[in-house]
Amino acid sequence: MSQKLFVITAIALLITNMGLAQSPPSGFVPPPLNPKGVKLKVVPLGSKVYALESSRPPVDNAGFVVGEKGVLIIDSHINGEMGKQIIEAVRSVTDKPILYLVNTNGHADHTFGNYVFPSDTIIIAQKLTKVMMSPPLEELKTRNLVLVGGDKNAFVGVEKRMPDVTFDKFMEIDLGGITVELHHFGAGNTFGDTVVYVPSVKAAWTGNLIFGEGSIPFLLLGNTEAYINTLSAFQKALDLNIIIPGHGIPAKQAIFERYVDYLKTLEEAVEKAKKKNLTLEDTLKSVTLEKRFTIPENLSSHDFYAGLHPFNVQKIYLEKSVS
């Protein structure tokens, strides 16, 4: 099978397994998440709180929090090697036990590293995230090959490890001298998106709910109205100095206005196209990305970021077709 045919087939498989109505539009490419050569930089955000920033966006970021009792880690990355790199980063700071690991969503790139963490580490996820992780491992590997360019070596050795504990809307964890909050404000990129918040430094890890400074949202599994409501609830609930996205560049509070404005503007534009009885193909041509939402040059060089807009147009068009 040629590389081009593999990509087309793999995208179709990925989209089908995610429950979407049809194949993605021209211009959309899955995020390139093969971690080969990627290094995670330890970035202190304040006392006892650290971001792990990927050297090659949009490959995943992560993070960890150190308390008197032990450590909580945010996301385990896409395979065992990256999971071990997270453990090494923690060990460069502390030898305290790794008590908790939080999966911010059920995608492979946030969960496939679970198995390398100590057996007594408690893995926590929102209850719908656990459901998302439930298919057989080989099925999950197959559908996620497209994220690593078809490189089966990226998943060699990966073992299935599910969450030990789930929560619904909120969970608070006392690490000793510092607390960590887990929030589920509603559906966004996935149905179980989790925000990990550390009040002492006003920092939040968002998984795929926010893709970082200069980005636009990715309407993957949720719907537009739910995504807007989730972002609004998130913004109102937490006092933030910094947002560490699952992928991309750390962001500030202004990202909320950008995301909500984009989604509302796009929804209105697609509704107008539907009222004119435009086909999906014609809607994709006519509903272009408005100038104020232009993707910065440092991100637009990645085809993934550039392809999010047509994907979102199609997603909203299909939503409006069944509503």
Phi, psi and omega per residue, in radians:
M1 nan 2.305 3.124
S2 -1.195 2.783 3.130
Q3 -1.052 -0.718 -3.123
K4 -1.108 -0.787 3.141
L5 -1.147 -0.661 3.098
F6 -1.035 -0.810 -3.105
V7 -1.068 -0.803 -3.138
I8 -1.066 -0.803 -3.138
T9 -1.134 -0.750 -3.107
A10 -1.159 -0.715 3.099
I11 -1.071 -0.779 -3.141
A12 -1.047 -0.724 3.127
L13 -1.136 -0.784 3.140
L14 -1.052 -0.842 -3.111
I15 -1.128 -0.750 3.129
T16 -1.052 -0.796 -3.126
N17 -1.182 -0.424 3.094
M18 -1.453 -0.051 3.035
G19 1.468 0.325 -3.139
L20 -1.472 2.773 -2.935
A21 -1.263 -0.559 -3.117
Q22 -2.776 3.080 -3.114
S23 -1.109 2.685 -3.104
P24 -1.221 2.807 -3.105
P25 -1.314 2.908 3.065
S26 -1.036 2.391 3.131
G27 1.821 -0.399 3.127
F28 -1.450 2.336 2.998
V29 -2.301 2.527 3.100
P30 -1.106 2.710 3.113
P31 -1.090 2.320 3.131
P32 -1.397 1.733 -2.975
L33 -1.973 0.253 3.061
N34 -1.097 2.104 -3.016
P35 -1.504 0.103 -3.088
K36 -0.948 2.131 3.124
G37 1.490 -0.071 -3.101
V38 -1.397 2.407 3.044
K39 -2.045 2.471 3.095
L40 -1.734 2.068 -3.108
K41 -1.543 2.252 3.095
V42 -1.393 2.047 -3.101
V43 -2.110 1.908 3.104
P44 -1.142 2.308 3.101
L45 -1.846 -0.058 -3.068
G46 2.664 -3.087 -3.104
S47 -1.010 2.066 3.012
K48 1.287 0.168 -3.076
V49 -2.212 2.257 -3.019
Y50 -2.378 2.350 2.933
A51 -1.585 2.618 2.987
L52 -2.030 1.806 -3.021
E53 -1.712 2.248 -3.130
S54 -1.177 2.430 3.096
S55 -1.317 -0.193 -3.125
R56 -2.462 1.482 3.041
P57 -1.046 2.573 0.109
P58 -1.607 0.339 3.016
V59 -0.976 2.537 -2.892
D60 -1.043 2.534 2.877
N61 -1.603 2.999 3.063
A62 -2.681 -2.784 3.114
G63 3.098 3.016 3.069
F64 -2.749 2.749 -3.116
V65 -2.250 2.356 -3.091
V66 -1.964 2.154 3.050
G67 -2.019 3.124 3.126
E68 -1.118 -0.562 -3.116
K69 -1.441 -0.581 -3.073
G70 2.885 -2.791 -2.947
V71 -2.038 2.518 2.947
L72 -2.039 2.304 -3.132
I73 -1.948 2.476 3.101
I74 -1.845 1.915 3.099
D75 1.240 2.564 -3.029
S76 -1.933 -0.013 3.101
H77 1.332 -2.922 -2.861
I78 -1.673 -0.247 3.096
N79 -2.766 3.123 -3.084
G80 -1.128 -0.652 -3.139
E81 -1.092 -0.715 3.114
M82 -1.270 -0.614 3.055
G83 -1.064 -0.720 3.105
K84 -1.159 -0.604 3.091
Q85 -1.113 -0.640 3.074
I86 -1.118 -0.778 3.120
I87 -1.068 -0.730 3.110
E88 -1.086 -0.667 3.108
A89 -1.110 -0.743 3.091
V90 -1.075 -0.781 -3.093
R91 -1.192 -0.325 3.053
S92 -1.289 -0.225 -3.106
V93 -1.948 -0.702 -3.030
T94 -2.658 2.695 3.022
D95 -1.844 0.211 3.107
K96 -1.158 2.668 -3.092
P97 -1.150 2.571 3.065
I98 -1.488 1.771 -3.033
L99 -1.444 -0.685 -3.008
Y100 -2.389 2.588 2.990
L101 -2.311 2.159 -3.138
V102 -1.845 2.219 3.002
N103 -1.654 2.023 -3.078
T104 -1.283 -0.383 2.992
N105 -2.740 3.126 -3.024
G106 -1.636 0.089 -3.133
H107 -1.166 2.676 -3.098
A108 -1.007 -0.652 -3.068
D109 -1.255 -0.144 3.091
H110 -1.907 -0.145 -2.967
T111 -2.310 -0.371 -3.031
F112 -1.169 -0.284 3.084
G113 -1.514 -0.003 -3.067
N114 -0.917 -0.676 -2.928
Y115 -1.200 -0.283 -3.096
V116 -1.549 -0.105 -3.126
F117 -1.410 2.717 -3.082
P118 -0.903 2.569 -3.074
S119 -1.092 -0.442 3.136
D120 -1.619 0.048 3.014
T121 -1.233 2.265 -3.137
I122 -1.553 2.094 3.139
I123 -1.635 2.268 -3.050
I124 -2.111 2.434 3.076
A125 -2.649 2.741 3.002
Q126 -1.135 2.593 -2.975
K127 -1.057 -0.576 3.116
L128 -1.326 -0.445 3.040
T129 -1.152 -0.706 3.106
K130 -1.079 -0.696 3.090
V131 -1.065 -0.735 -3.122
M132 -1.095 -0.488 -3.108
M133 -1.534 -0.018 -2.933
S134 -1.354 -0.416 3.136
P135 -1.028 2.780 3.126
P136 -0.981 2.561 -3.062
L137 -1.001 -0.770 -3.096
E138 -1.093 -0.617 3.078
E139 -1.140 -0.745 3.131
L140 -1.130 -0.702 3.107
K141 -1.076 -0.787 -3.105
T142 -1.083 -0.804 -3.073
R143 -1.263 -0.349 -3.113
N144 -1.746 0.036 3.103
L145 -1.012 -0.567 -3.112
V146 -1.089 -0.464 -3.132
L147 -1.263 -0.334 -3.114
V148 -2.040 0.417 3.082
G149 1.153 0.456 3.127
G150 1.395 0.134 -3.093
D151 -1.408 1.705 -3.121
K152 -1.106 -0.403 3.124
N153 -1.113 -0.397 -3.128
A154 -1.122 -0.438 -3.086
F155 -1.920 0.149 3.127
V156 -1.085 2.287 3.089
G157 1.505 -0.178 -3.120
V158 -1.102 2.314 3.084
E159 -2.070 2.616 -3.117
K160 -1.362 2.229 3.039
R161 -2.441 2.011 -3.051
M162 -1.589 2.840 3.061
P163 -1.071 2.547 3.079
D164 -1.567 -0.531 -3.054
V165 -2.340 2.425 3.048
T166 -2.128 2.797 3.050
F167 -2.393 2.937 -3.115
D168 -1.772 -1.354 -3.070
K169 -1.820 -0.605 -3.000
F170 -2.690 2.520 3.039
M171 -2.619 2.395 3.107
E172 -2.042 2.367 -3.102
I173 -2.140 2.174 3.103
D174 -1.679 1.951 3.140
L175 -1.598 -0.023 -3.064
G176 1.624 1.755 -3.126
G177 1.425 -0.123 3.105
I178 -2.731 2.400 3.130
T179 -1.967 2.656 3.092
V180 -2.193 2.336 3.135
E181 -1.897 2.405 3.023
L182 -1.938 2.189 -3.097
H183 -2.142 2.414 2.939
H184 -2.092 1.849 -3.084
F185 -1.590 -0.088 -3.122
G186 2.318 -3.108 -3.107
A187 -1.275 2.589 3.064
G188 -2.558 -1.787 3.038
N189 -1.246 -0.620 3.010
T190 -2.268 3.042 -3.113
F191 -1.353 -0.351 -3.058
G192 -2.016 0.432 -3.085
D193 -0.876 2.257 -3.127
T194 -2.018 2.376 3.018
V195 -1.845 2.184 3.085
V196 -1.754 2.085 -3.008
Y197 -2.137 2.330 3.080
V198 -1.990 1.767 -3.046
P199 -1.020 -0.589 -3.045
S200 -1.098 -0.486 3.126
V201 -2.089 0.049 3.120
K202 0.956 0.809 3.131
A203 -2.019 2.485 3.129
A204 -2.323 2.371 2.967
W205 -1.725 2.290 -2.962
T206 -1.979 -0.002 -3.053
G207 0.986 -2.332 -3.100
N208 -1.618 0.054 3.135
L209 -1.108 -0.649 3.062
I210 -2.276 2.313 -3.071
F211 -1.739 0.209 2.995
G212 1.788 2.999 -3.085
E213 -0.953 2.294 3.082
G214 1.443 -0.082 -3.083
S215 -1.546 3.069 2.938
I216 -2.138 2.788 -3.101
P217 -1.182 2.879 3.137
F218 -2.084 1.793 -3.085
L219 -1.397 1.281 -3.015
L220 -1.448 -1.181 -3.021
L221 -1.919 -0.606 3.127
G222 -1.287 -2.988 3.022
N223 -2.085 2.972 -2.985
T224 -1.093 -0.830 -3.116
E225 -1.068 -0.757 3.136
A226 -1.107 -0.737 -3.124
Y227 -1.073 -0.790 3.131
I228 -1.070 -0.792 3.141
N229 -1.108 -0.680 3.121
T230 -1.108 -0.817 3.135
L231 -1.094 -0.716 -3.135
S232 -1.126 -0.749 3.123
A233 -1.136 -0.715 3.113
F234 -1.040 -0.877 -3.091
Q235 -1.074 -0.712 -3.104
K236 -1.267 -0.525 -2.984
A237 -1.423 -0.554 -2.952
L238 -2.133 2.455 3.055
D239 -1.594 2.044 -2.962
L240 -2.114 2.411 2.939
N241 -1.773 -0.594 -3.079
I242 -2.651 2.529 3.067
I243 -2.032 2.179 3.048
I244 -1.767 1.863 -3.126
P245 -1.324 2.797 3.048
G246 -1.082 -0.524 -3.141
H247 -2.473 2.378 3.029
G248 1.838 -2.814 -2.957
I249 -1.672 2.361 3.090
P250 -0.880 2.534 -3.015
A251 -2.213 2.924 3.077
K252 -1.928 -3.096 -3.091
Q253 -0.979 -0.549 -3.068
A254 -1.052 -0.309 -3.141
I255 -1.107 -0.491 3.122
F256 -1.113 -0.838 3.130
E257 -1.057 -0.723 3.140
R258 -1.083 -0.828 -3.093
Y259 -1.151 -0.828 -3.104
V260 -1.167 -0.731 3.109
D261 -1.064 -0.772 3.132
Y262 -1.050 -0.842 -3.079
L263 -1.146 -0.728 3.130
K264 -1.174 -0.729 3.129
T265 -1.121 -0.754 -3.128
L266 -1.167 -0.740 3.131
E267 -1.054 -0.757 3.124
E268 -1.107 -0.743 -3.130
A269 -1.123 -0.719 3.135
V270 -1.207 -0.668 3.092
E271 -1.054 -0.713 3.100
K272 -1.112 -0.719 3.115
A273 -1.099 -0.708 3.121
K274 -1.125 -0.694 3.131
K275 -1.131 -0.479 3.082
K276 -1.481 0.042 -3.124
N277 1.070 0.574 3.089
L278 -1.264 2.514 3.050
T279 -1.250 2.932 3.079
L280 -1.042 -0.756 -3.129
E281 -1.043 -0.785 -3.141
D282 -1.213 -0.579 3.106
T283 -1.165 -0.719 3.108
L284 -1.082 -0.566 3.127
K285 -1.335 -0.616 -3.012
S286 -1.564 -0.525 -3.101
V287 -1.624 1.456 -3.126
T288 -1.552 2.899 -3.126
L289 -1.258 2.111 -3.132
E290 -1.169 2.641 -2.994
K291 -0.989 -0.656 -3.069
R292 -1.218 -0.213 3.108
F293 -1.849 0.214 -3.124
T294 -0.933 2.373 3.112
I295 -1.329 2.227 3.139
P296 -0.972 2.694 -3.052
E297 -1.037 -0.602 -3.113
N298 -1.209 -0.292 3.073
L299 -1.819 -0.611 -3.044
S300 -1.152 -0.283 3.070
S301 -1.205 -0.323 3.055
H302 -1.530 2.081 -3.110
D303 -1.013 -0.504 3.135
F304 -1.028 -0.872 -3.119
Y305 -1.126 -0.719 -3.122
A306 -1.143 -0.513 -3.087
G307 -1.528 -0.043 -3.111
L308 -1.184 -0.631 -3.082
H309 -1.100 -0.919 3.101
P310 -1.040 -0.603 3.084
F311 -1.062 -0.806 -3.127
N312 -1.150 -0.659 3.082
V313 -1.028 -0.861 -3.132
Q314 -1.084 -0.734 -3.115
K315 -1.041 -0.798 -3.131
I316 -1.211 -0.669 3.101
Y317 -1.009 -0.795 -3.140
L318 -1.182 -0.630 3.048
E319 -1.028 -0.811 -3.092
K320 -1.216 -0.390 -3.126
S321 -1.308 -0.385 -3.115
V322 -1.943 -0.053 -3.110
S323 -1.501 nan nan
